[in-house]
Amino acid sequence: MLGKVISSSTQHIHFRIDEDQEFENIKVGNLVIVESKYTYLARINELEARHLGESVLPDKIAALSYPEAVHNIQGLYGPQFYYTAQATLLGIVDEDRIRGAKSLPRYLAPVRTVTADDLQFLCHTDAPISVGTVRDMDIPILLDVDTFVTKHAGVFGKTGSGKSNAVKVILREVRNKDIGAVVFDVHSEYGYHPEGLGGLNAVYVVGLKDAECDVSLCIPRTLIYPSELEMITELTPAQQDAVHLIYRGKKDWLHYIAHQDTESIAEEFEQKIRVETISALKRKVSRIIDYEFVGEQFDSLNYIMGKITKGETVIIDFGFYENDDWVIRLVTSIVARYLLNKFRTARRKNRPVPKTLIVLEESHKLLNREMAKQTVFERIVREGRKFNLGLCVVDQMPKKILDEIISQLNTMLILLLTNLKDREHLISSSENDLTDFKEEMRRLDVGEAIITGIAVPVPIPAHIDLFKRKNLEQEEKEQEEDGKFREFDWN
């Protein structure tokens, strides 16, 4: 027994920790069971040291005792010192399910450590993926894959917290469920990286300059809309008017602006566009045209579409351009819009639409307050689930992401976040009540996470699996020898 309940409310309980317990082994975030008329599941969110003596008793003892004696205060001065914990009530465990708690456990109800039998409700999902285990326990956490993919997710944590590893584990699981995925790999972590997924069965890498890849990416000029130009660079009102005027009259409008003589453009549009405006546009458009991946062919986009409709994974490696915000915004926007339009068309024609997950790294560069509503991703989080198209937002600075976007992320993996504004923004923007997690978010170890949202029955303290490429390679070798590779058929 860990202790006994000494006070409770509809949201929290306080329990006094038993004197026989090693206090320092009890951690914030641990799950506990309260045995009363019902079996209550709770999560520790605060620990406190207390005493029964006068208010300055610890000060006097610290001043009068030898240093080595202070650690044995209990023996020197009797049982005046004790420890308590506050825990958030998560629900009532009822065999293999959990339901909301509408009652309180009684005073002095025993509190104990949670066991695997108590958490059987975590194993009940029709299409599970496993991303890790309950922290300090060997109990797998199973997420409902359909909910995770189509109702959007977020993976948040500071640099070095284990975000990339968590994303690799998610991709491993999604791949094993024959669900398509497109990963915008800004920092070349997921493709032909020593610990990436490139080269594994059903994983393909489409790359930009200097990226090791299976296919080079080409963005057709005709798919670039004025909205993309407005998103990646600042345009004056006159330049915006000029762009839209030219776009309506020229299919290959970017090529036209870049290569047509300035005076000829002004003359063709009957002097509705000033020469100075055209010259300024030429400089901005030329930068886009000069990217080697901007061209005419649709082959690489069709390649991506072909792979994901077979339930395979495509990683878009940005290679040389990892620090070029123009490229990041342009490529992610065009590819995502192309996919969304294809999925919408298929649904309109009553064709099968496979579940697909888009993973967006460095999300704050597109989903910030200034830009989010101009991007296709804002439409995807609002409409994507209708077409089986989900978004997984990955970022180290959630405070920069538009709150309307975060509110649409129905499952979150929250890793270490030490910045107060990051934590407060998640709490204020999320549809889930994360108030009690505010302090725990900054205390997580590398690889630890809080998993919350509709893909899990209750918020769970987790240890994310460690992604090991060599283990997957061995599994694939065994499958190949047994002839057990799966056939994909979405028709």
Steps between C-alpha positions, in 0.01 A plus 500: 500500500625847409285690746150612599266772376490802733289735283324497165299704252332425170832554323777410745588288798769555763653196664752460777788280392563199721808528721632171361511636145822632347374851429760583235382210284155658466493734198278768357305342215478153654163326482338373820186311598266609780304208645161613625147395404629547147850459362626849416790565266701813579821667389743664742554865412657641817710380795547677831692459826304585816542488879280502807708737714522877522557691174872559561577147621696394189707820521594427861589140424713600203688750717551273801564162342824362365485474119489121509218506754273719288444205265362300790264762646225242533709290737622796705177687550223247451236472222439871462619510140310341214434535127184547297406484136229669298355294216255584223203264474496353148199273535358179643643171376219257423650169386641567152375856459524835674220748558479849641502539877188672636565407863782526754705230670441481874735638765794273581437292186821307423713619209721252316724479196322428172542152348471358150156358583378850589596630156335235285280774354808627313500182291148533361515660157407352163808619309781566747845642453755487782731796551638413842425379850347646812785674681684273746281208393520237228149570375463597131302813415268428209361788297207469264671547164194625311441771760867592517539535123175657383425728795843661508780483753782704647849406619655777707829521688813708524809414295656183638183378672447205265257646243669345198511160666129527583418587138704203374310270734170643374609450138608142578156424640308678224701313238420169670129582473523561123414867545664749267718779632674806356776643717642847443852423623654844540819387679566171316426282804254246365629393158843356423629594842689227694197477730240598242241299310635541146549168323265305724209315346219733384703816577619731222697824502427789266775758523611851425855617433777294670252258658556127458175383347315257278337773289575871460216739572359724229243768577308595182490877453136485405410371847641809667219745575525870586416402858831312521693806387313714753578245770874473447577868436345835577316666213374856482132552410607603148708183463211285624265656245755448224558134590128419498449687173781309328395168657150531352644558155801267491504129589878496547494837674828458690694424183329792329597750771857371522577490128275749326640847441381753759374749242320224311314393814391857572387545141315167483304584812418845367713687752289367789825393662779748564849419373644537852254242630590255225873542569451427871291194418764373259761494778274301732367263237848434358612362834223241482560418134872453565449219751607185319196306629250742339412377152218358290472130576240336727688168516629531857163615635328210327770273645416623851128453441556150366696393806265632765195348330674164555539573869869584469713777650661784306764717664572835335860585592580872474875439490689822417192715568441419868553867593322657203157609622390582144557139395345352813183706457480448126556123492280413796218718372502370142532131589237513775254690280558252216418210734194670648359575155559142385327362809205739462459404136510129583238538772277706269517220242430235768840341456680332792703750702784343703586636842810718477703692757693817416787566742604866510834579666589859598127570506535848646647622170160448335246478779586820684244772569605710202496224240293199605170612348670555162623139484337181382568346841231713660255340255638154569444523876144622435403274210760226468319241709218498242752367250702273735786750492657580837771738618767435761651829619857468632669795667730617779326837544124447526456856629549620141223284356155647446269394783223399257738243351595353839134476598445264203776258606301227671799294616820644647836356595653763726868451574730723706403869477696733727371828354209630707331670202510175301327315782243772562416522129430127480284519811298800379462380138435129538150356504626267774542624858878503550504728805635235737784417260656846502778418745548142390577610143823665617609200710484229236816306419617446142267250336222551751167646394149578607255346253159661506197535277229284347737224381551397866230458768685717755823706500789255537860555619705318240846386411525510120655196333855541372502474120765252384547464128699177527207330674271591211758381247517164676120473506483573127768242428300237686180602320675480163632153578151389601338669199269699723517845346151641464327590179335841492170548322287809561255413225 
